[in-house]
Amino acid sequence: MELDATKTFLSPPLSDRERLPNGSGTSQSLTESGLSRRAGTRAERGKRLKGDPLVNGYSATRATGARIGLEPCPPRRAGTRDVVFTFITETLADSCRREFCFLADQALLALSRAEDRIGRIIVADAWRWAPGVALRSLRARGSGNAVGDRVTLVRPAQLRRRDPTAVPALQRSYWRYDSVLERHVRRSGMDSPAVVTFNPFVAAFCPMRWASGVTYFAQDDCAAYPPDAPWWPAYRKAYSVLRERGTRIICASDELAVRIADGGPAVVIPNGLNLEEWRQPSPAPTTFSGLIRPIVTYVGTIDERLDTGLVAKVADHPSIGSIALIGPCEDSVLEGKLRSIPKVALCGPMARRDLVGALLGSDACIIPHVVGGSLHGRGQQKLYEYLAAGKPVATTELPPVTGISERVISVCPEDFVGAVQAALDQPRQDERDRQQFVRSNSWETRHEHTIRVMLAEDTNWWTV
């Protein structure tokens, strides 16, 4: 059984577990604090979203071109293509909460701003558990959080909490998801819209007979991500279906293209940077005020990818003052292990403004990931952000991080401590060179290519 809801809100008040800490050590929901009070004033946050002000403190109404979902859909402008956009496991509210910093978020913003080529947009959240959606709907009544204008938000819901792992059951689930999408396409009066999805199950198992074309954007290798191990056979099946159908495939790295396209056509569009975030230096957050220099920083989810043995070895080196680990850690055992290492500071998640300031205030950055583990496009994303801050980087040998900059030192784990020392010994980067790197790797440049691939003819989409 499936349900769907096209609502007049982005996200209800969050549970305590979902809330982000503010600067005073208390918790605030999105409704109370916008994207985060630490992100600056509402006007400042609007500037960082390229002049698109936020509505009701956190809605992405102007940033995404969203509209109230139950209002009549405006007609498509001549010469434009309507689009259906789906996340992999996330929602539009998640994009808002993280300030549109991920690859999928920026792709959606690029589509909403391409008014000369893109008409109306349906944004579909990933499957959600129906009782949870209903409860959040009740809590959000009267909040006036708009979703409307050019973007219609669709929130499919089902009685399952998670996707089934068996391929036949998974296919049936996404046939139902497809019916939800088709119903809203027909309701909006869209004629053969293009589909852009970050979910391989949507791309492979939804029939989409109502669509003019499907583009799958791979930011990670889902078939190698340890927490998704029960679904690995299903992901491999989905990749096979995509290749057999000739679905348009965009990958965040060459290695991903090899794994997913397996020799077939694919377009590589790497991660990018938000020009506004990195144009003006931000002050370091108060979290950094007590750290001893030199400060070596890591950004990302603190999980099994992090080689704690390497972190301990780096901390043991006398030339290291502090190791700042920025990001959420939901593994209490891992957190305890890291807290026991001298010089290591677990800084927790940060708002974008604080994160930029933290990287600019660091002396070097590191990616001490386990070699041979799963492949993550977000590992590449953090590398671009390190370089946008003008910092030298020491990393273990990971395919997505090679060949991006001479300031990246990629070594085997045995040589990692020496690589960190070599990174600290590098001279300070000239500010003009830093700004040039940011301009050359902007999201605008990246997703202009995404739109060209999506709109290209079937016969030559991989050559545009």
LUMNU-425708 format. One record per residue (C-alpha): residue number from 1; x, y, z. Coordinates in steps of 0.001 Angstrom, whole numbers, plus 500000, padded with zeros to 6 digits. Layout:
   nr      px      py      pz
  NUM       X       Y       Z
...
This chain:
   nr      px      py      pz
    1  500000  500000  500000
    2  501267  503461  499180
    3  500134  506952  500007
    4  501302  510310  498802
    5  501026  513832  500057
    6  501666  517095  498260
    7  501981  519415  501204
    8  502216  523123  501920
    9  505300  522748  504101
   10  508913  521661  503803
   11  509562  520123  507187
   12  507817  519992  510550
   13  509506  520555  513895
   14  512214  517918  514260
   15  512679  515416  517037
   16  515453  515948  519567
   17  517549  513377  517734
   18  517250  515303  514458
   19  518029  518747  515889
   20  521325  520511  515339
   21  523119  522166  518258
   22  523304  525950  518284
   23  526118  528095  519522
   24  524883  528208  523123
   25  524774  524449  523581
   26  520968  524180  523446
   27  518960  522594  520645
   28  516682  524292  518132
   29  514389  522769  515546
   30  514323  524048  511981
   31  511082  525874  512772
   32  512739  527707  515662
   33  516097  528454  514115
   34  515754  528468  510333
   35  518537  526488  508689
   36  520588  527350  511782
   37  521096  530550  513715
   38  524821  529901  513374
   39  524426  530288  509618
   40  523997  534043  510142
   41  521080  536411  509761
   42  518242  535631  507386
   43  519567  538205  504914
   44  523044  536676  505080
   45  521660  533187  504498
   46  519690  534518  501554
   47  522845  535989  500036
   48  524645  532661  500261
   49  521767  531078  498341
   50  522564  533456  495456
   51  520147  536142  496526
   52  517159  533794  496991
   53  515747  534741  500416
   54  514413  532079  502747
   55  510716  532103  503646
   56  509485  531613  507230
   57  513095  531270  508359
   58  513850  527952  506669
   59  511713  527283  503596
   60  513509  527104  500265
   61  510656  528826  498454
   62  512784  531182  496380
   63  515963  529083  496535
   64  514240  526121  494871
   65  511493  527988  493049
   66  508999  525999  495130
   67  505224  526569  495235
   68  502287  525524  497387
   69  501690  522018  496165
   70  497887  522033  495885
   71  497667  525247  493892
   72  497024  524980  490135
   73  500279  524304  488320
   74  501354  527225  486078
   75  501573  526446  482357
   76  504918  525419  480904
   77  506720  528171  479051
   78  507358  527582  475343
   79  510757  526105  474613
   80  511238  524618  478068
   81  511177  521047  479375
   82  509327  519953  482499
   83  511377  517862  484955
   84  510747  515279  487688
   85  513563  515185  490266
   86  514024  512494  492943
   87  516502  512082  495783
   88  518156  508788  496734
   89  517177  508418  500418
   90  516574  512045  501342
   91  513890  514704  501210
   92  513651  518343  500224
   93  513508  519173  503932
   94  516882  517433  504353
   95  518318  519666  501621
   96  517020  522714  503450
   97  518438  521544  506767
   98  521939  521060  505384
   99  521799  524374  503482
  100  521884  522805  500009
  101  525520  521713  500330
  102  525343  518257  498657
  103  525606  517405  495000
  104  521901  516527  494631
  105  520850  519740  496385
  106  522905  521861  494024
  107  521574  519982  491007
  108  518052  520897  492096
  109  519003  524557  492538
  110  520579  524572  489075
  111  517375  523194  487540
  112  515235  525783  489331
  113  517420  528624  488069
  114  517535  527479  484426
  115  514220  529144  483630
  116  515117  529549  479965
  117  515259  525752  479493
  118  513480  524145  482467
  119  509742  524624  482971
  120  507846  523135  485895
  121  509563  520801  488364
  122  508169  518013  490513
  123  510481  517146  493417
  124  509744  513742  494913
  125  511022  512761  498339
  126  512244  509207  498851
  127  509770  506665  500246
  128  508797  507516  503815
  129  506922  505536  506490
  130  503245  506571  506263
  131  502475  506999  510003
  132  505549  509189  510393
  133  504539  511365  507448
  134  501014  511726  508848
  135  502295  512659  512318
  136  504672  515264  510930
  137  501829  516659  508796
  138  499688  517215  511898
  139  502532  518911  513750
  140  503206  521239  510827
  141  499626  522503  510397
  142  499351  526232  510665
  143  503086  526775  510259
  144  502610  528400  506861
  145  505765  526892  505425
  146  505362  527285  501676
  147  506515  524827  499077
  148  504927  526444  496005
  149  505706  528329  492709
  150  507636  526443  490010
  151  508470  523410  492148
  152  505836  520978  493428
  153  506852  518767  496347
  154  505524  515197  496371
  155  505968  513092  499511
  156  505311  509384  498732
  157  504565  507282  501806
  158  504269  503554  502405
  159  503593  501232  505335
  160  507139  499831  505231
  161  509836  501604  507208
  162  512569  500543  504756
  163  512882  499198  501230
  164  512563  495417  500903
  165  515824  493634  500146
  166  514482  490995  497740
  167  514603  492223  494152
  168  511026  491163  493173
  169  509544  492922  496208
  170  511718  495956  495556
  171  510525  496117  491949
  172  506890  496047  493102
  173  507620  498813  495597
  174  509052  501078  492908
  175  506225  500314  490490
  176  504006  501842  493172
  177  506406  504760  493543
  178  506189  505230  489778
  179  502382  505352  489988
  180  502632  508154  492571
  181  504891  510137  490252
  182  502687  509511  487216
  183  499584  510640  489099
  184  501203  513982  489892
  185  502605  514360  486396
  186  499080  513928  484978
  187  497596  516230  487637
  188  500121  518938  486754
  189  499441  518598  483043
  190  503053  517754  482241
  191  503729  516274  478825
  192  506579  513718  478812
  193  508841  515373  481399
  194  512513  514477  481741
  195  513523  512618  484906
  196  516666  513235  486943
  197  517154  510816  489840
  198  519913  510047  492318
  199  518251  506749  493251
  200  519286  503724  491131
  201  516115  501865  492173
  202  513966  504674  490758
  203  515992  504758  487541
  204  515965  500978  487068
  205  512677  499709  488522
  206  510199  502529  487823
  207  508683  501950  484324
  208  508384  505716  483643
  209  506421  505284  480432
  210  505211  508833  480987
  211  508758  510297  480808
  212  510728  511449  477762
  213  514026  510282  479236
  214  515710  509221  482477
  215  519068  510449  483783
  216  520656  508648  486740
  217  523266  510647  488666
  218  525561  508408  490750
  219  527261  510184  493628
  220  528257  506962  495452
  221  528655  503248  494740
  222  525632  502028  496691
  223  526600  498395  496006
  224  529718  498769  498153
  225  528444  500890  501064
  226  528641  498692  504222
  227  525405  499874  505927
  228  523509  498953  502738
  229  524946  495431  502504
  230  521483  493739  502555
  231  520620  495673  499369
  232  523891  495076  497512
  233  522434  492390  495184
  234  519520  494713  494387
  235  521847  497619  493620
  236  523945  495416  491326
  237  520748  494306  489573
  238  519701  497944  489182
  239  523054  498860  487631
  240  522667  495983  485177
  241  519169  497160  484193
  242  520444  500698  483631
  243  523168  499448  481298
  244  520764  497221  479366
  245  518259  500044  478905
  246  520892  502552  477853
  247  519815  504933  480627
  248  521764  508187  480753
  249  524356  507786  483509
  250  526257  510637  485148
  251  528924  509779  487730
  252  530792  511932  490234
  253  534150  510295  489406
  254  535905  508173  486800
  255  536061  505231  489223
  256  532302  505361  489736
  257  531811  505375  485972
  258  533905  502209  485683
  259  531936  500450  488415
  260  528434  501481  487345
  261  528595  501906  483570
  262  531049  498981  483238
  263  532462  500139  479921
  264  529204  501615  478641
  265  528603  505303  477977
  266  528700  507606  481000
  267  529433  511259  481696
  268  531700  512238  484590
  269  530688  515435  486429
  270  532702  515868  489643
  271  531584  517559  492822
  272  531794  521333  493021
  273  531801  524424  495202
  274  529413  527210  496139
  275  531024  530451  494947
  276  529289  532596  497531
  277  530430  530429  500436
  278  534105  530606  499575
  279  534393  534096  498071
  280  534780  535917  501406
  281  536810  534416  504293
  282  534735  533489  507363
  283  536019  533631  510956
  284  536869  530367  512691
  285  534133  529093  515036
  286  534478  529359  518799
  287  535059  525577  518859
  288  538516  526224  517421
  289  539509  528889  519958
  290  540987  526408  522423
  291  542801  524188  519917
  292  546597  524136  519801
  293  548274  524774  516448
  294  549041  523365  514014
  295  545439  522213  513543
  296  544794  519264  511221
  297  541118  518927  510237
  298  538837  516184  508936
  299  535237  516831  507791
  300  532636  514121  507284
  301  530488  511554  509006
  302  532557  509820  511700
  303  531989  506151  510874
  304  533693  502926  509819
  305  535435  504652  506899
  306  537714  506540  509291
  307  540970  504694  510054
  308  541284  505348  513782
  309  544736  503776  513828
  310  545994  506439  511408
  311  544345  509172  513448
  312  546168  507917  516561
  313  549504  507791  514734
  314  549082  511357  513478
  315  548180  512507  516999
  316  551334  510847  518381
  317  553579  512951  516132
  318  555172  515774  518136
  319  554640  518346  515373
  320  550832  518027  515560
  321  548999  520406  517866
  322  545373  519306  517417
  323  543221  517069  515217
  324  539728  518497  514653
  325  537090  515974  513551
  326  533997  517798  512255
  327  530829  515819  511633
  328  528244  513606  513295
  329  529211  510378  515059
  330  526398  507975  515930
  331  528674  505105  516985
  332  529232  505463  520739
  333  532062  502908  520745
  334  533910  504730  517960
  335  533296  508072  519665
  336  534748  506770  522933
  337  537790  505412  521122
  338  538443  508743  519413
  339  537974  510738  522616
  340  540642  508603  524259
  341  543247  509744  521714
  342  545235  512791  522923
  343  544979  515946  520762
  344  541740  514779  519093
  345  538773  517172  519322
  346  535330  515918  518273
  347  533655  519122  517113
  348  530330  517621  515994
  349  528312  518867  512995
  350  528582  522536  512018
  351  526501  524985  510039
  352  528018  525872  506689
  353  529253  529280  507833
  354  531130  527718  510754
  355  532447  524872  508610
  356  533938  527278  506071
  357  535509  529268  508904
  358  536902  526098  510474
  359  538581  524993  507255
  360  539979  528457  506599
  361  541325  528461  510158
  362  543040  525060  509833
  363  546676  524473  508902
  364  546142  521282  506869
  365  543358  518820  506129
  366  543264  515027  506049
  367  541254  512123  504643
  368  542449  509108  506682
  369  539979  506634  505184
  370  540368  502880  505225
  371  541896  501805  501918
  372  539829  499325  499925
  373  536552  500320  501574
  374  533435  501592  499876
  375  533657  504383  497328
  376  531989  507645  498299
  377  531543  510703  496105
  378  531332  512772  499292
  379  534951  511915  500007
  380  535677  513829  496833
  381  533337  516601  497977
  382  535295  517210  501182
  383  538517  517328  499158
  384  537152  520169  497006
  385  536169  522048  500157
  386  539614  521555  501685
  387  541212  522982  498545
  388  538673  525820  498384
  389  539966  526833  501822
  390  543477  526897  500387
  391  544708  524052  502584
  392  547155  521280  501656
  393  545659  517811  501965
  394  547041  514436  503069
  395  544888  511457  502063
  396  545094  507718  501816
  397  544992  506331  498274
  398  541370  506715  497152
  399  540369  506791  493453
  400  537985  509788  493683
  401  540683  512122  495060
  402  543463  511621  492524
  403  544465  514145  489877
  404  542541  517127  491301
  405  545376  519310  492648
  406  549109  519259  493227
  407  548402  520280  496827
  408  546957  516811  497488
  409  549385  514198  498836
  410  547953  510706  498305
  411  549882  507866  499949
  412  549525  504359  501344
  413  548574  504109  505045
  414  552165  503343  506091
  415  553307  506748  504796
  416  550328  508766  506004
  417  551985  510444  508997
  418  554821  511631  506756
  419  552260  512945  504254
  420  550581  515003  506978
  421  553950  516485  507936
  422  554689  517249  504269
  423  551308  518952  503940
  424  552055  521152  506964
  425  555409  522083  505416
  426  553793  523367  502213
  427  553838  527155  501765
  428  550642  529150  502223
  429  548592  529340  499023
  430  548227  532698  497296
  431  544685  534075  497719
  432  544315  534639  493967
  433  545106  530988  493303
  434  542545  529911  495902
  435  539849  532062  494339
  436  540721  530739  490878
  437  540291  527159  492098
  438  536862  528014  493501
  439  535740  529675  490262
  440  537025  526788  488137
  441  535113  524217  490177
  442  531826  525987  490846
  443  528492  524181  491000
  444  527207  526478  488246
  445  529774  525087  485823
  446  529176  521492  486918
  447  525399  521449  486656
  448  525248  523387  483428
  449  526740  520190  482031
  450  524131  518125  483918
  451  521319  520058  482238
  452  522888  519621  478797
  453  523107  515849  479296
  454  519510  515675  480503
  455  518174  517656  477525
  456  520351  516055  474833
  457  519059  513702  472172
  458  519132  509988  472987
  459  521694  509328  470281
  460  524464  511550  471609
  461  523792  512458  475246
  462  527254  511277  476380
  463  529051  513636  473937
  464  527520  516995  474937
